[in-house]
Each structure stands twice: as structure tokens, then as C-alpha cells.
């Protein structure tokens, strides 16, 4: 998350994604969420969020799962509506 908006950074491999996540964890302007694999649709929480998820109640885990599903769906919709340069579309915002 950057400036109240979710963004994604693409990575070719899981190792590259883990490295990016570690680097983002040290950036005070960003709040890393985790790694989403769009092929398997599996999500791996950023380590501190994973600890919260693992030790949370069923209700807390469900709430976090709902949040990440909403984020992933919103990013997917935004990316699907992206148009090449020269084509203007109203941007979508979500947080």
C-alpha cells in the first residue's frame, strides 16, 4: 500500500517476490501486504501479518481473508481495465 492505495509489483519467481517483499518492509512510505500467486490464487502474508493471521481467531482470520480477496479482486479489475497510452479512462481508486 502506498499513499492509501493498493498497488502490485510483478515478480517472475517466488524468490524474487520474497526479496521484493523484504525490501518493501524497510520502506517507511509503503505497507507491504504479501505475495499473491495469480496462477494458483494462493496468498502468502507478509511475515508480521502472517503471525497475526496464524494466532487469530477464526473470525479474525476470516476478516483478513476477506480483506485480501477484496484487494486482489480490485487490483485484477483495475489491471483488466488498463488501456495503452493515448486512451484515457477514469482511474479507479480503492483502499
N, CA, C and O atoms as a printed pandas DataFrame, in Angstrom:
     atom_number atom_name residue_name chain_id  residue_number  x_coord  y_coord  z_coord
0              1         N          UNK        A               1    0.854   -1.151    0.000
1              2        CA          UNK        A               1    0.000    0.000    0.000
2              3         C          UNK        A               1    0.909    1.226    0.000
3              4         O          UNK        A               1    1.907    1.270    0.720
4              5         N          UNK        A               2    0.557    2.210   -0.808
5              6        CA          UNK        A               2    1.303    3.458   -0.892
6              7         C          UNK        A               2    0.307    4.591   -0.995
7              8         O          UNK        A               2   -0.535    4.613   -1.892
8              9         N          UNK        A               3    0.407    5.532   -0.074
9             10        CA          UNK        A               3   -0.490    6.692   -0.049
10            11         C          UNK        A               3   -1.958    6.285   -0.046
11            12         O          UNK        A               3   -2.782    6.898   -0.725
12            13         N          UNK        A               4   -2.276    5.256    0.717
13            14        CA          UNK        A               4   -3.659    4.843    0.878
14            15         C          UNK        A               4   -4.226    4.035   -0.265
15            16         O          UNK        A               4   -5.418    3.726   -0.263
16            17         N          UNK        A               5   -3.400    3.680   -1.252
17            18        CA          UNK        A               5   -3.868    2.885   -2.378
18            19         C          UNK        A               5   -3.046    1.611   -2.486
19            20         O          UNK        A               5   -1.846    1.600   -2.211
20            21         N          UNK        A               6   -3.708    0.550   -2.888
21            22        CA          UNK        A               6   -3.014   -0.709   -3.087
22            23         C          UNK        A               6   -2.399   -0.731   -4.472
23            24         O          UNK        A               6   -2.991   -0.246   -5.436
24            25         N          UNK        A               7   -1.222   -1.292   -4.560
25            26        CA          UNK        A               7   -0.503   -1.437   -5.814
26            27         C          UNK        A               7    0.092   -2.836   -5.845
27            28         O          UNK        A               7    0.266   -3.475   -4.807
28            29         N          UNK        A               8    0.394   -3.289   -7.021
29            30        CA          UNK        A               8    1.102   -4.565   -7.086
30            31         C          UNK        A               8    2.401   -4.357   -7.845
31            32         O          UNK        A               8    2.522   -3.479   -8.699
32            33         N          UNK        A               9    3.360   -5.193   -7.504
33            34        CA          UNK        A               9    4.653   -5.189   -8.179
34            35         C          UNK        A               9    4.840   -6.606   -8.695
35            36         O          UNK        A               9    4.838   -7.559   -7.917
36            37         N          UNK        A              10    4.999   -6.745   -9.982
37            38        CA          UNK        A              10    5.143   -8.068  -10.580
38            39         C          UNK        A              10    6.510   -8.676  -10.304
39            40         O          UNK        A              10    7.511   -7.966  -10.210
40            41         N          UNK        A              11    6.542   -9.987  -10.175
41            42        CA          UNK        A              11    7.779  -10.732   -9.995
42            43         C          UNK        A              11    7.684  -12.017  -10.809
43            44         O          UNK        A              11    6.610  -12.608  -10.928
44            45         N          UNK        A              12    8.801  -12.439  -11.362
45            46        CA          UNK        A              12    8.808  -13.642  -12.199
46            47         C          UNK        A              12    8.866  -14.929  -11.401
47            48         O          UNK        A              12    8.357  -15.964  -11.832
48            49         N          UNK        A              13    9.494  -14.857  -10.228
49            50        CA          UNK        A              13    9.647  -16.060   -9.408
50            51         C          UNK        A              13    9.238  -15.770   -7.968
51            52         O          UNK        A              13    9.133  -14.614   -7.557
52            53         N          UNK        A              14    9.012  -16.831   -7.217
53            54        CA          UNK        A              14    8.672  -16.681   -5.803
54            55         C          UNK        A              14    9.848  -16.057   -5.048
55            56         O          UNK        A              14    9.651  -15.204   -4.183
56            57         N          UNK        A              15   11.064  -16.481   -5.375
57            58        CA          UNK        A              15   12.250  -15.930   -4.704
58            59         C          UNK        A              15   12.356  -14.425   -4.940
59            60         O          UNK        A              15   12.688  -13.669   -4.027
60            61         N          UNK        A              16   12.075  -13.997   -6.164
61            62        CA          UNK        A              16   12.096  -12.567   -6.475
62            63         C          UNK        A              16   11.008  -11.835   -5.687
63            64         O          UNK        A              16   11.240  -10.733   -5.189
64            65         N          UNK        A              17    9.843  -12.431   -5.572
65            66        CA          UNK        A              17    8.748  -11.818   -4.818
66            67         C          UNK        A              17    9.102  -11.699   -3.339
67            68         O          UNK        A              17    8.808  -10.681   -2.713
68            69         N          UNK        A              18    9.726  -12.721   -2.781
69            70        CA          UNK        A              18   10.135  -12.675   -1.368
70            71         C          UNK        A              18   11.157  -11.566   -1.163
71            72         O          UNK        A              18   11.085  -10.827   -0.181
72            73         N          UNK        A              19   12.101  -11.446   -2.077
73            74        CA          UNK        A              19   13.114  -10.395   -1.983
74            75         C          UNK        A              19   12.468   -9.006   -2.050
75            76         O          UNK        A              19   12.818   -8.118   -1.273
76            77         N          UNK        A              20   11.531   -8.825   -2.974
77            78        CA          UNK        A              20   10.814   -7.549   -3.082
78            79         C          UNK        A              20   10.043   -7.243   -1.802
79            80         O          UNK        A              20   10.041   -6.106   -1.330
80            81         N          UNK        A              21    9.395   -8.247   -1.247
81            82        CA          UNK        A              21    8.635   -8.068   -0.013
82            83         C          UNK        A              21    9.547   -7.638    1.131
83            84         O          UNK        A              21    9.189   -6.764    1.920
84            85         N          UNK        A              22   10.718   -8.250    1.219
85            86        CA          UNK        A              22   11.681   -7.883    2.258
86            87         C          UNK        A              22   12.159   -6.443    2.077
87            88         O          UNK        A              22   12.279   -5.702    3.053
88            89         N          UNK        A              23   12.428   -6.048    0.845
89            90        CA          UNK        A              23   12.869   -4.676    0.574
90            91         C          UNK        A              23   11.767   -3.670    0.890
91            92         O          UNK        A              23   12.039   -2.602    1.438
92            93         N          UNK        A              24   10.533   -4.003    0.550
93            94        CA          UNK        A              24    9.418   -3.094    0.827
94            95         C          UNK        A              24    9.169   -2.949    2.321
95            96         O          UNK        A              24    8.674   -1.917    2.774
96            97         N          UNK        A              25    9.509   -3.973    3.080
97            98        CA          UNK        A              25    9.306   -3.924    4.528
98            99         C          UNK        A              25   10.157   -2.847    5.185
99           100         O          UNK        A              25    9.830   -2.373    6.273
100          101         N          UNK        A              26   11.242   -2.460    4.536
101          102        CA          UNK        A              26   12.118   -1.430    5.097
102          103         C          UNK        A              26   11.760   -0.028    4.597
103          104         O          UNK        A              26   12.335    0.955    5.063
104          105         N          UNK        A              27   10.827    0.074    3.666
105          106        CA          UNK        A              27   10.419    1.359    3.106
106          107         C          UNK        A              27    9.289    1.938    3.954
107          108         O          UNK        A              27    8.199    1.369    4.008
108          109         N          UNK        A              28    9.542    3.057    4.610
109          110        CA          UNK        A              28    8.552    3.642    5.517
110          111         C          UNK        A              28    7.356    4.248    4.789
111          112         O          UNK        A              28    6.343    4.541    5.425
112          113         N          UNK        A              29    7.445    4.442    3.481
113          114        CA          UNK        A              29    6.335    5.024    2.726
114          115         C          UNK        A              29    5.360    3.966    2.220
115          116         O          UNK        A              29    4.280    4.297    1.732
116          117         N          UNK        A              30    5.734    2.716    2.335
117          118        CA          UNK        A              30    4.898    1.614    1.839
118          119         C          UNK        A              30    4.544    0.661    2.966
119          120         O          UNK        A              30    5.279    0.536    3.945
120          121         N          UNK        A              31    3.413   -0.006    2.816
121          122        CA          UNK        A              31    2.990   -1.026    3.770
122          123         C          UNK        A              31    2.808   -2.318    2.973
123          124         O          UNK        A              31    1.819   -2.468    2.256
124          125         N          UNK        A              32    3.756   -3.253    3.094
125          126        CA          UNK        A              32    3.627   -4.499    2.330
126          127         C          UNK        A              32    2.515   -5.377    2.899
127          128         O          UNK        A              32    2.307   -5.430    4.111
128          129         N          UNK        A              33    1.812   -6.058    2.010
129          130        CA          UNK        A              33    0.696   -6.910    2.406
130          131         C          UNK        A              33    1.080   -8.385    2.286
131          132         O          UNK        A              33    0.840   -9.164    3.209
132          133         N          UNK        A              34    1.668   -8.767    1.166
133          134        CA          UNK        A              34    2.053  -10.155    0.988
134          135         C          UNK        A              34    2.285  -10.491   -0.467
135          136         O          UNK        A              34    2.418   -9.606   -1.312
136          137         N          UNK        A              35    2.332  -11.779   -0.749
137          138        CA          UNK        A              35    2.598  -12.282   -2.093
138          139         C          UNK        A              35    1.374  -13.052   -2.578
139          140         O          UNK        A              35    0.897  -13.969   -1.909
140          141         N          UNK        A              36    0.880  -12.671   -3.736
141          142        CA          UNK        A              36   -0.272  -13.340   -4.348
142          143         C          UNK        A              36    0.187  -14.028   -5.622
143          144         O          UNK        A              36    0.776  -13.386   -6.492
144          145         N          UNK        A              37   -0.070  -15.316   -5.746
145          146        CA          UNK        A              37    0.255  -16.081   -6.945
146          147         C          UNK        A              37   -1.004  -16.179   -7.787
147          148         O          UNK        A              37   -1.943  -16.890   -7.431
148          149         N          UNK        A              38   -1.024  -15.465   -8.904
149          150        CA          UNK        A              38   -2.249  -15.432   -9.715
150          151         C          UNK        A              38   -2.513  -16.747  -10.448
151          152         O          UNK        A              38   -3.633  -16.976  -10.905
152          153         N          UNK        A              39   -1.528  -17.596  -10.567
153          154        CA          UNK        A              39   -1.750  -18.889  -11.218
154          155         C          UNK        A              39   -2.453  -19.867  -10.282
155          156         O          UNK        A              39   -3.362  -20.585  -10.699
156          157         N          UNK        A              40   -2.039  -19.894   -9.029
157          158        CA          UNK        A              40   -2.634  -20.821   -8.065
158          159         C          UNK        A              40   -3.684  -20.145   -7.199
159          160         O          UNK        A              40   -4.444  -20.809   -6.494
160          161         N          UNK        A              41   -3.721  -18.817   -7.257
161          162        CA          UNK        A              41   -4.599  -17.985   -6.433
162          163         C          UNK        A              41   -4.348  -18.191   -4.941
163          164         O          UNK        A              41   -5.259  -18.064   -4.123
164          165         N          UNK        A              42   -3.107  -18.509   -4.602
165          166        CA          UNK        A              42   -2.713  -18.630   -3.204
166          167         C          UNK        A              42   -2.096  -17.319   -2.743
167          168         O          UNK        A              42   -1.506  -16.586   -3.537
168          169         N          UNK        A              43   -2.235  -17.031   -1.458
169          170        CA          UNK        A              43   -1.711  -15.796   -0.906
170          171         C          UNK        A              43   -0.830  -16.103    0.285
171          172         O          UNK        A              43   -1.167  -16.934    1.129
172          173         N          UNK        A              44    0.293  -15.429    0.343
173          174        CA          UNK        A              44    1.239  -15.576    1.443
174          175         C          UNK        A              44    1.372  -14.212    2.108
175          176         O          UNK        A              44    1.838  -13.258    1.486
176          177         N          UNK        A              45    0.966  -14.118    3.369
177          178        CA          UNK        A              45    1.004  -12.852    4.085
178          179         C          UNK        A              45    2.436  -12.401    4.332
179          180         O          UNK        A              45    3.352  -13.218    4.431
180          181         N          UNK        A              46    2.611  -11.113    4.427
181          182        CA          UNK        A              46    3.868  -10.514    4.890
182          183         C          UNK        A              46    4.073  -11.059    6.310
183          184         O          UNK        A              46    3.091  -11.236    7.031
184          185         N          UNK        A              47    5.340  -11.336    6.744
185          186        CA          UNK        A              47    5.586  -12.062    7.998
186          187         C          UNK        A              47    4.838  -11.560    9.238
187          188         O          UNK        A              47    4.307  -12.382    9.984
188          189         N          UNK        A              48    4.773  -10.260    9.487
189          190        CA          UNK        A              48    4.075   -9.804   10.697
190          191         C          UNK        A              48    2.572  -10.037   10.587
191          192         O          UNK        A              48    1.923  -10.348   11.586
192          193         N          UNK        A              49    2.013   -9.891    9.394
193          194        CA          UNK        A              49    0.591  -10.172    9.190
194          195         C          UNK        A              49    0.324  -11.678    9.273
195          196         O          UNK        A              49   -0.746  -12.095    9.717
196          197         N          UNK        A              50    1.295  -12.494    8.847
197          198        CA          UNK        A              50    1.143  -13.941    8.941
198          199         C          UNK        A              50    1.026  -14.356   10.403
199          200         O          UNK        A              50    0.227  -15.228   10.743
200          201         N          UNK        A              51    1.823  -13.732   11.268
201          202        CA          UNK        A              51    1.775  -14.033   12.697
202          203         C          UNK        A              51    0.399  -13.688   13.258
203          204         O          UNK        A              51   -0.175  -14.457   14.029
204          205         N          UNK        A              52   -0.126  -12.530   12.871
205          206        CA          UNK        A              52   -1.461  -12.115   13.324
206          207         C          UNK        A              52   -2.510  -13.107   12.818
207          208         O          UNK        A              52   -3.411  -13.502   13.558
208          209         N          UNK        A              53   -2.382  -13.506   11.548
209          210        CA          UNK        A              53   -3.331  -14.440   10.950
210          211         C          UNK        A              53   -3.276  -15.800   11.651
211          212         O          UNK        A              53   -4.311  -16.376   11.987
212          213         N          UNK        A              54   -2.071  -16.302   11.865
213          214        CA          UNK        A              54   -1.884  -17.623   12.460
214          215         C          UNK        A              54   -2.429  -17.703   13.879
215          216         O          UNK        A              54   -3.021  -18.712   14.261
216          217         N          UNK        A              55   -2.236  -16.660   14.651
217          218        CA          UNK        A              55   -2.668  -16.681   16.052
218          219         C          UNK        A              55   -4.075  -16.130   16.255
219          220         O          UNK        A              55   -4.589  -16.139   17.373
220          221         N          UNK        A              56   -4.693  -15.656   15.193
221          222        CA          UNK        A              56   -6.022  -15.063   15.311
222          223         C          UNK        A              56   -7.127  -16.092   15.446
223          224         O          UNK        A              56   -6.940  -17.278   15.176
224          225         N          UNK        A              57   -8.273  -15.611   15.867
225          226        CA          UNK        A              57   -9.458  -16.462   15.947
226          227         C          UNK        A              57   -9.965  -16.738   14.530
227          228         O          UNK        A              57   -9.511  -16.126   13.563
228          229         N          UNK        A              58  -10.893  -17.651   14.428
229          230        CA          UNK        A              58  -11.494  -17.963   13.135
230          231         C          UNK        A              58  -12.106  -16.698   12.530
231          232         O          UNK        A              58  -11.989  -16.466   11.327
232          233         N          UNK        A              59  -12.752  -15.888   13.355
233          234        CA          UNK        A              59  -13.380  -14.651   12.875
234          235         C          UNK        A              59  -12.325  -13.671   12.356
235          236         O          UNK        A              59  -12.510  -13.046   11.311
236          237         N          UNK        A              60  -11.210  -13.541   13.097
237          238        CA          UNK        A              60  -10.137  -12.638   12.666
238          239         C          UNK        A              60   -9.497  -13.129   11.369
239          240         O          UNK        A              60   -9.188  -12.333   10.482
240          241         N          UNK        A              61   -9.303  -14.431   11.265
241          242        CA          UNK        A              61   -8.741  -14.993   10.041
242          243         C          UNK        A              61   -9.682  -14.759    8.863
243          244         O          UNK        A              61   -9.240  -14.429    7.763
244          245         N          UNK        A              62  -10.972  -14.930    9.099
245          246        CA          UNK        A              62  -11.960  -14.692    8.045
246          247         C          UNK        A              62  -11.962  -13.248    7.594
247          248         O          UNK        A              62  -12.070  -12.967    6.400
248          249         N          UNK        A              63  -11.842  -12.323    8.548
249          250        CA          UNK        A              63  -11.814  -10.890    8.217
250          251         C          UNK        A              63  -10.589  -10.558    7.364
251          252         O          UNK        A              63  -10.704   -9.840    6.371
252          253         N          UNK        A              64   -9.413  -11.075    7.745
253          254        CA          UNK        A              64   -8.202  -10.834    6.972
254          255         C          UNK        A              64   -8.309  -11.462    5.583
255          256         O          UNK        A              64   -7.885  -10.861    4.595
256          257         N          UNK        A              65   -8.872  -12.661    5.505
257          258        CA          UNK        A              65   -9.041  -13.325    4.211
258          259         C          UNK        A              65   -9.973  -12.512    3.318
259          260         O          UNK        A              65   -9.699  -12.343    2.129
260          261         N          UNK        A              66  -11.064  -12.011    3.876
261          262        CA          UNK        A              66  -11.980  -11.171    3.096
262          263         C          UNK        A              66  -11.282   -9.918    2.589
263          264         O          UNK        A              66  -11.512   -9.490    1.457
264          265         N          UNK        A              67  -10.421   -9.322    3.430
265          266        CA          UNK        A              67   -9.704   -8.121    3.029
266          267         C          UNK        A              67   -8.788   -8.393    1.842
267          268         O          UNK        A              67   -8.761   -7.614    0.888
268          269         N          UNK        A              68   -8.034   -9.493    1.893
269          270        CA          UNK        A              68   -7.096   -9.759    0.805
270          271         C          UNK        A              68   -7.829  -10.158   -0.467
271          272         O          UNK        A              68   -7.364   -9.850   -1.564
272          273         N          UNK        A              69   -8.954  -10.830   -0.344
273          274        CA          UNK        A              69   -9.750  -11.164   -1.528
274          275         C          UNK        A              69  -10.239   -9.882   -2.188
275          276         O          UNK        A              69  -10.188   -9.763   -3.412
276          277         N          UNK        A              70  -10.706   -8.932   -1.408
277          278        CA          UNK        A              70  -11.174   -7.652   -1.937
278          279         C          UNK        A              70  -10.039   -6.912   -2.632
279          280         O          UNK        A              70  -10.231   -6.358   -3.714
280          281         N          UNK        A              71   -8.864   -6.900   -2.022
281          282        CA          UNK        A              71   -7.707   -6.231   -2.618
282          283         C          UNK        A              71   -7.342   -6.891   -3.945
283          284         O          UNK        A              71   -7.163   -6.202   -4.950
284          285         N          UNK        A              72   -7.230   -8.214   -3.956
285          286        CA          UNK        A              72   -6.854   -8.930   -5.175
286          287         C          UNK        A              72   -7.873   -8.713   -6.288
287          288         O          UNK        A              72   -7.495   -8.505   -7.441
288          289         N          UNK        A              73   -9.147   -8.760   -5.956
289          290        CA          UNK        A              73  -10.186   -8.547   -6.967
290          291         C          UNK        A              73  -10.120   -7.119   -7.512
291          292         O          UNK        A              73  -10.271   -6.906   -8.716
292          293         N          UNK        A              74   -9.897   -6.154   -6.643
293          294        CA          UNK        A              74   -9.823   -4.759   -7.081
294          295         C          UNK        A              74   -8.627   -4.534   -7.989
295          296         O          UNK        A              74   -8.744   -3.864   -9.015
296          297         N          UNK        A              75   -7.474   -5.090   -7.621
297          298        CA          UNK        A              75   -6.290   -4.960   -8.470
298          299         C          UNK        A              75   -6.513   -5.645   -9.813
299          300         O          UNK        A              75   -6.118   -5.124  -10.855
300          301         N          UNK        A              76   -7.142   -6.804   -9.784
301          302        CA          UNK        A              76   -7.405   -7.535  -11.028
302          303         C          UNK        A              76   -8.338   -6.733  -11.942
303          304         O          UNK        A              76   -8.100   -6.639  -13.146
304          305         N          UNK        A              77   -9.406   -6.152  -11.364
305          306        CA          UNK        A              77  -10.327   -5.326  -12.155
306          307         C          UNK        A              77   -9.601   -4.126  -12.740
307          308         O          UNK        A              77   -9.763   -3.806  -13.918
308          309         N          UNK        A              78   -8.798   -3.461  -11.911
309          310        CA          UNK        A              78   -8.080   -2.279  -12.379
310          311         C          UNK        A              78   -7.123   -2.651  -13.498
311          312         O          UNK        A              78   -7.058   -1.952  -14.509
312          313         N          UNK        A              79   -6.376   -3.741  -13.338
313          314        CA          UNK        A              79   -5.423   -4.154  -14.362
314          315         C          UNK        A              79   -6.123   -4.579  -15.644
315          316         O          UNK        A              79   -5.614   -4.334  -16.738
316          317         N          UNK        A              80   -7.273   -5.206  -15.521
317          318        CA          UNK        A              80   -8.023   -5.653  -16.701
318          319         C          UNK        A              80   -8.566   -4.460  -17.488
319          320         O          UNK        A              80   -8.758   -4.552  -18.701
320          321         N          UNK        A              81   -8.813   -3.349  -16.808
321          322        CA          UNK        A              81   -9.365   -2.183  -17.496
322          323         C          UNK        A              81   -8.282   -1.228  -17.980
323          324         O          UNK        A              81   -8.596   -0.189  -18.562
324          325         N          UNK        A              82   -7.010   -1.562  -17.751
325          326        CA          UNK        A              82   -5.920   -0.696  -18.171
326          327         C          UNK        A              82   -5.904   -0.601  -19.695
327          328         O          UNK        A              82   -6.101   -1.592  -20.398
328          329         N          UNK        A              83   -5.668    0.593  -20.179
329          330        CA          UNK        A              83   -5.621    0.830  -21.615
330          331         C          UNK        A              83   -4.263    1.406  -21.989
331          332         O          UNK        A              83   -3.654    2.106  -21.180
332          333         N          UNK        A              84   -3.770    1.130  -23.201
333          334        CA          UNK        A              84   -2.480    1.668  -23.633
334          335         C          UNK        A              84   -2.494    3.193  -23.658
335          336         O          UNK        A              84   -3.551    3.823  -23.620
336          337         N          UNK        A              85   -1.284    3.777  -23.724
337          338        CA          UNK        A              85   -1.142    5.233  -23.778
338          339         C          UNK        A              85   -1.975    5.798  -24.918
339          340         O          UNK        A              85   -2.092    5.194  -25.984
340          341         N          UNK        A              86   -2.543    6.953  -24.676
341          342        CA          UNK        A              86   -3.373    7.591  -25.683
342          343         C          UNK        A              86   -4.852    7.340  -25.463
343          344         O          UNK        A              86   -5.690    8.037  -26.035
344          345         N          UNK        A              87   -5.181    6.367  -24.651
345          346        CA          UNK        A              87   -6.571    6.063  -24.332
346          347         C          UNK        A              87   -6.807    6.455  -22.890
347          348         O          UNK        A              87   -6.239    5.851  -21.980
348          349         N          UNK        A              88   -7.636    7.458  -22.673
349          350        CA          UNK        A              88   -7.879    7.912  -21.310
350          351         C          UNK        A              88   -9.101    7.241  -20.734
351          352         O          UNK        A              88  -10.156    7.184  -21.366
352          353         N          UNK        A              89   -8.950    6.739  -19.541
353          354        CA          UNK        A              89  -10.067    6.189  -18.784
354          355         C          UNK        A              89   -9.965    6.743  -17.386
355          356         O          UNK        A              89   -8.869    6.962  -16.870
356          357         N          UNK        A              90  -11.094    6.965  -16.782
357          358        CA          UNK        A              90  -11.120    7.444  -15.409
358          359         C          UNK        A              90  -10.467    6.388  -14.513
359          360         O          UNK        A              90  -10.851    5.220  -14.564
360          361         N          UNK        A              91   -9.477    6.785  -13.687
361          362        CA          UNK        A              91   -8.808    5.807  -12.819
362          363         C          UNK        A              91   -9.736    5.310  -11.713
363          364         O          UNK        A              91  -10.653    6.008  -11.282
364          365         N          UNK        A              92   -9.473    4.100  -11.274
365          366        CA          UNK        A              92  -10.255    3.559  -10.156
366          367         C          UNK        A              92   -9.420    3.653   -8.893
367          368         O          UNK        A              92   -8.214    3.406   -8.913
368          369         N          UNK        A              93  -10.063    4.007   -7.803
369          370        CA          UNK        A              93   -9.380    4.128   -6.529
370          371         C          UNK        A              93  -10.065    3.225   -5.521
371          372         O          UNK        A              93  -11.291    3.114   -5.500
372          373         N          UNK        A              94   -9.278    2.592   -4.702
373          374        CA          UNK        A              94   -9.825    1.752   -3.657
374          375         C          UNK        A              94   -8.787    1.640   -2.564
375          376         O          UNK        A              94   -7.594    1.825   -2.801
376          377         N          UNK        A              95   -9.242    1.342   -1.387
377          378        CA          UNK        A              95   -8.329    1.154   -0.268
378          379         C          UNK        A              95   -8.993    0.283    0.770
379          380         O          UNK        A              95   -8.395   -0.006    1.807
